[in-house]
Amino acid sequence: MFPSSYYLRELIDAYSLQKGFSLKPTVEMTTLETMLLMVEKGIGATVLPFTYLQHMNNPHIKVVQLTDPTPMRSLGIMYRKDKFMCAATKVFIDEIKNNQSSLQIKQEAN
């Protein structure tokens, strides 16, 4: 698992408590890639964002999606409003808005 100071770990811990149990990780790591490598080698299991795992094509790893309820986290886009925004950045932001129906995009007026 991630260290307890990571936001994703806090989210996972809160989810498990909501379901009536607590996780007791044996090993804490700071990168997704290292966790996946450990799982691939048969050294334990982990909980990672489904969006990271859904396109993974690794026959050695079984992905199980958490449901009822599915853990969620809030994401945001920040940029300097007083600076020039290139076309690539505008396209990137538009793609996020158009392709992530599960995201609730709130544009701040400030």
Secondary structure, 3 states (H helix, E strand, C coil): CCCCCCHHHHHHHHHHHHCCCCCCCCCCCCCHHHHHHHHHCCCCCCCCCHHHHCCCCCCCCCCCCCCCCCCCCCCCCCCCCCCCCCHHHHHHHHHHHHHCCCCCCCCCCC
